[in-house]
């Protein structure tokens, strides 16, 4: 009898009753802000920007006074400004810079769009906050009524970066997934896979091989990770044991927690590897913190984590606040959670218990439900195409690829788009990674048609300035080989959906090189 599973499921359902109380987003964010500022007021950053004054405005001012004071006293920071002025001191071992104490861990940015790696501080408070949000996410499973109690006694495969972190003086540096996995709570160790030994492996290909060899001995109920890497792993396991689908190896697999990229372009190929339906839970876990997660089945968006170490601000993502290259203007308009509107696109600012303050994370989001504080990620501030006013977002691209894939019955493993300029004409070049037979010209026309339906600005510019549209179909493995050449295999790394500047030539040069090899 699944005694432990039944106890856990009953506990989850009881907790869910409490969690379903109406959200007071502004009250939760005000309290979170007070805790953050109160904790950091004696740091170098807090003293420089008068956190004592901010704390008094929270305690004695009106409901919104504190935010007006915060905007006046503390400037907005992107990574370069935050690191140059503050975080480099923490990386060198200095204490009490932007958060109390010495920062031991730094997460390396997983993006491929920047030449240099970014070092994001991960404090003890942030590790605890991530763990706490992870537990809350488990509590959402009460809404998935088809899950048997035994599911909660099964293993959880977390496919992430190495827990064997690199030393940089007194600091430890690595992928955030590796940092958090190195500090899993003791009670979770019995469920955690691939286990401590395999988790330490730095060679991604070797790690996948070791997991594949051990997979037959595990009873997995949950899998967690970036869709592309988990799909590759499941394909390896299926081929290794000559089975039809992953459920012949893991018959109790019931839940996939995914994040990092939109899952929809991967769904068709992913579900071909399953023997039965499973539950999907989307997460928004960035190097800067655990920002949001899906709280109910079939929800369109993820609920922001409003009461656990993160204060959110929102910049309307429009031409008044951002240039055509995605650069933020000086003194942009910023809003709190109660000022946002559904359906509008915003760039995120966060202040966190890792010592990020009014920090431009680089992601853009859209609210699907203001009442529930639910959002979807629409792209990156610099990962969109607007050569001539087409305003094409990653969200548009994902949806078009998803719809066309369904129409044609193909699985698109990866894709990317590059903007091009030809004399007085503009164009887009799509690179589609699929191993299914498909006519490139037909695929190009279908994607173009879908984008015209999804985006009015794109449709207008296709009739005027955006004259060229090219599409190249390449084997999916080439996307991963390019990632490997950049040292970006595995963990939280993902291929950029939009290529700009030097990355366009780099990618095309890579393709030219591999095509001429025998």
N, C-alpha and C positions, 0 to 999 in steps of 0.2 A: 504493500500500500504506500502511496506517495505521501507519507505523513508530513515531511518537511515542505513539499510542494503545496499541499493543502493549507498549511499554516501560513505560508508566504502569500498565497493567493487571497486568503481571507484578510490578511493584514493589508494587502494592497488595496482591496476593495474598501475597507474601512477608511484608509487614508484618502482614497479618491473622493469619498463623500465630503471630507473636509476641504479638499483641494478645489472642488467644484463651486465653492462660494464665489460670488461675484468679484471680479478683479477691480480694485481701485488703483489703477496704474499710477496716477500722480502721487497718491499717498505712499505707495510702495517705493517709488523712485525718490521721493523726498527723504524718506527714512534711509534708503541706501546711500544717498548723497551725504547725509549727516554722518553716517558711520565712516564713510571713506575719508571725508575731510577731517573728522575728529581724530581718526587714526594717524593721518599723515601731517597734521598741523606742525609737528616739531621737526619734520624733515627739511632739508635744504630747499626743496621745491615749495613746501608749505609755508616756510618763513618768507621766501621771496615773494610769494603771491598772496600773502596775508590770509592764510586759512583760518586764523583765529577770528578775523572779521567775518569771513564766510560762515563760520560756525554760529556766530551770534545772530547772523541774519536768518539762519534756519530756526534757531531757538526762539527769537523774539520778533522776527519780521512777519509780514503777511505771507500768505500761501506761496506767492511767487517771488517775493523779494530776493530770496537766496539765489535764484537763477539769474536775475538781472545783475546782481553783484558778481556772480561767477563769470558771466559773459564780459563784464567790464574789467575784472581784475586779471583773468587768466586767458592768455592768447591760445588760439588753435594751433596744434602741432601736427605736422606730418612726421613720418619716421625720421627723415634726415634732420629735422629741427630737434626732435626729441632726443635722438642719439647724440648729436653734436653738442648739445647744451647740457644734457643730463645723463643719459643712460651709459655713455662711455665711461663715466666715473664709477658707476656700479659694476660695469664689466671689468674695470681695473681693480675691483675689490673694496671700493669705498663704501662705508655704511651710511644709512639714513639719507640717501640722495632724493629719491622720489617716493620711497616707501620705507617704513621703519626696518632697521636691521640691515644685514648684508644679504645680497641676492646671490644664491648659490647656483641656480639653474638659469640657463638662457636657451630659449627655443630658436632654432635657425628657421628663417622664413622658408616656406615650401614653394614659393612662387618661382616661375621661370622667366618672368618678364624683366627682372633686374639682373644686372651683371654681378653685383656684389651681394653677398648674403646679408640678411638682416638679423640682428641679435635682439630678440624680444625677451625681456626679463620675465621669469616665472617664479614668483615668491611662494613661500610656504602657505600664505593666505590664499593664493590663487589655486594651488594644488588642492587644498581643502575645499575650495569653492567648486572646482571642477568635479571632485568626487561627490560632493553634496548634490550637485545638479544631475550627475549620473544616476544617483539613487532615486532622485525625483523622476527621472525618465523611466526607470523601471516601474515606478508606481503607476505610470500611465497605462501599463499593460492591462490594468483592470478593465479597460474599455474593450479589450480584444477578447470577447467572450468565448471564442472558439478554441482558445489556448487551453490545453489540458493542464491539470495541476503538476503533472510530471515534468512539464517543460521547465519549471523553475528549479529543478534539481539537475538539469543538464549542463554540459560544459558551454563556456562562452569563448569563442575564438576571436581574439582581437588582433587583427593583422596591421601592425604598425611598425614604426622605426625601431632601431636597435636600442635596447636598454643599456648597452655598453657605451656610455657617453664619453665624449672627448673632453680632456682636461684643457683648460685655458687658465693657467695660474691656479688660483683657488676656486675657480668657477668650472662648472660642468656644462657642456654644450651639446645639443642634439635635437632631434625631431621632438615636437611636443608629445606625440604619441609614445615615444620612447621614454621621455621624462615621466609621464604619468604612469606608464606601465611599470616603471622601476619602483614606484611607490604605492602599488595597489594595497589596500587594507588586508590585514591577515585573514579576515573572514572570507575574502573573495578568492584566496589562493586555490582552494579546492575546486573552484569552477573555472579558473583562468587557464586558457590555452593560447599559445603553444607551450606554456611553461617557461620558467626562468632561463633554462639553458638555451633553448632555441631563440627566445626573445633577445638574447644578447648578441646573436649573430649579426654582423654588419653587412656581409655580402648578401644582397637581396636575392640573387638567383639561388644561392646555397640555402638561404632561409626557406624559400619556397620548396626546394627539394626535400629538406628535412621535415617540413610540415607534411608534405605529401607522403613521405614514408611512415609518419606516425599517425596519419589521419584515420587509418583503418582501425586503430586502437581506441579512438575517442568517440564519445557519445555527445555530439554537439547539438545544442538547442538554439544557440544564438551566434550570429556572426556579425562582426563590427569592423567597418573600414571603408576605404574609398572603392566605389564600384568597379573601376577598371582592374585594380589589383586583385580583388576577390574573385572576379570573373576569370582572370588568368589562373589563379590558384585552383579554382574548382575544375577548370578544363584540364589542368595537369593531373588532378586526383582522378578524374573520370577516365582519362587516358591510361594512367598508371595501373588502375585496377580493372580496366576493360569492362566498365559498367555503362549503363545507359544514361544515368543521371546521378546527381550528388546524393539524392535521398536513398540510393542503394547503399551508400556508405554511411550517411548520417540520417537514418529514418526519422529522427525526432527533431530535425532542423525545422524551426517554426518562425524565427524572427531574424530580420536583417536590419541593423541600424547603420544607415549610410549617411555620408556627408561629404563635403568638399566640393562637389559638383552636382549639377542637376542629374537625377537618376533616370529621367525619362528617356534620353537618347540611348541608354544602356539597357532599358527594361526588356525589350524583345529578345536580345541575345542572352541576357541573364536568365530569363525565365525558360529558355530552351534547355538549361542545365538542371532544372528542377523536375522532380517527379510529382509534386503536388504544390498547391498554393501555399505561400507563407505570408506573414505580416511584415510590412515595411514601416520603419520609423525613421523619419528624416531628422538629422541633427545639424546644428550650426556650431561647430567647434573649431575656432580659429586659433592661431598661435597666441593671440592676445586673450583668449578666454572662451568659455562655454556660453555662447550668446543666446541660443534658442534651441528648441526641440519640438517635435510634433507631439501633441498631447492627447489626440483622439484619432480614431480610425478614419481614414479617408478625408482628413482635414486638408484644405487647400494650402494652408500655411503652417508655420512653426510659431510657437508662443515664445516671446522674448522672456528671458530670465530677468525679472524686474527687481528681485529682492535677494540677490546673492552676489554682491561684490562688484556690480557693473551699473554705472549710470549712463543712460543713453541720451544723445542729442541727435537731431536730424536736420540735414541741410537739403532743402529742395534741389533736386538734381536738374537744373535748368540753365539756360544761357545767362541768367543774371548772376549765378553763383559759380559757374564753371566755364572755362574756355572750350573751344571745339576740340582741343587735345586732352580734355579731362583735367586740366589744371584748375585748382580752386582759386578764386579771386580773393583779394584782400577783404577782410570783414564781411564774409557772406552772411546771409540770413540763417539763423539757427532756431530750432524749435524744440520744445519738450514733448513728451509723449502725448499730452492732452491736446496739443495744437495740430497734430498731424491729420491728414485726410486719407481715406481709403482710395486706392487706385492711383495715388500719386507716387512718384519715384523720389527716394531720398538717399543721400550719402550718409553713412553712419559716422558719428563721433562717439567715442567711449572714454569714460574715466573708470579706472579699475583698481582692484586691490593688488595689482602688480605694479602700480606706479605709473600708469598711463593716464594723462590728463588732457581732456579735450582733444583726443587723439583721432586723427582721420585714418580709419582702418583700411579704407580703399574699396570697400564693398558698397554696392547700391542695393536697396531693398524697396519693396512695395507692400503696403498694408493691405491684407485681404480682409481683416476684421479688426477694427479699432477697439471694439468692445472687449474682444478676447486678447488684444495685443498680439495678433498673429500676422506674420510677415512671410514673404517669399524673397529669396535672393534673386535679383535681376541681372547682376553682373558686377563689373568693376568700374570705378570712375574713369579708368584709362583703357578698359577693355570693351570698347564699343566702337562702332564705325559711324563717322559722320563727316565724310570727305566733302560733301556738298549739301548737307542738311538732311540726310536720310535718317539720322538718329536711330541706327540699328543696334539694339541691345543684345546681350548674350541670351536674355530671356526669349527674344524673338527668334534667335538662331536655334536655340534648343527646341522650341516648339515646332518650328518648320521642319527640322530634321526628324523629330518624333513623328509628325503627321505623315511625312513622305515615306519614312521607313515602314510605317503601318500600311500605307497604300501599296507599297511595292513588296511587302513581306520580306524585307532585308534587315539585317542587324548592322547598324553603324556603330563601330567600336569607339572611334574617335573622330573628331573633325576640328578644323581650324580655318580661319578666314583672314586674308590679308587685303588691305586697301592698296589700290594702285592708281597712279596718275599717268596719263598718256597725253602729252601736249595739253589740249584744252578739254580732254575727256577724263572722266573718273571711272574706276571700276573696282570690283571685288573679285578675288580669286579664292575659291573654296577648295580645300583639300579634305576629301572624305576617306576615312579609313574603314574599309569593309572587306571581308573575305568572300562575300556573296557576289555572284555574277550580276552586273548591272550595267546598263547603258549610260555612260557619263553625260551625254547630251540630254537624254530624257530626264536624268536626275537633276541636272542643272535647271532645266525648264520648270520642273515640278517645285523645286525649292524656291525659285524665283517667284512663281505664282503664289505659293503659300505666304511668302514674306510680303507680297503686295496685299494679301488679305489681312495679314496681322498688323501691318504698319502703314498707315496712310502716307506718312512722310516718305517712306521708301517707295511707295507706289508712284508718288508724284515725281520724285527724282529719277526714277527709271524711265520716265517719259521725257526727261529733259537732260540733266547733267550726267547722271549715272548710266553711261552708255554701254559699258563692257561688263560682262559677267562670265567668268571662266570657272571651270570645275575640273579638278584632277582626282581620279580615284587611285588610291595607293593601298597596298597591303597594310592592315592594321599594325602589324609588328613593327613597321618603320617608325611609327609614333613612339613606341617604347624604346626602340633602338636609339632614336634621337635623344630621348630622356636619359637613357643610360650614358650617352656620350657627354651629357652635361652633369653627370653625377646626381641625377634627380630620380633615380628608380625607387619605387616603393614608398611606404609611409604615407604621409599626407600630400606628396607631390602629385601634380596633375599637369597635363598639357594645356598651354594657354589657348583659349578659344579664339582670341584675336592676336594676330601677329602685327607688330609695328616696328618701324625703323630697322635696326640692325638684325632683329630676329627674323625678318622676312628673308634677307639675303642668307642668313645662317641656315635656315630651314631649306631654302631652295638649293643652296650649295650642298647640303647633306643629301638631298634627294638625287641631285645630279651625280654625286659621287657613288652612291650605292647602286644606281642604275647602270653605271658603266663597268661595275665589277662583274667578273664572270660568275 
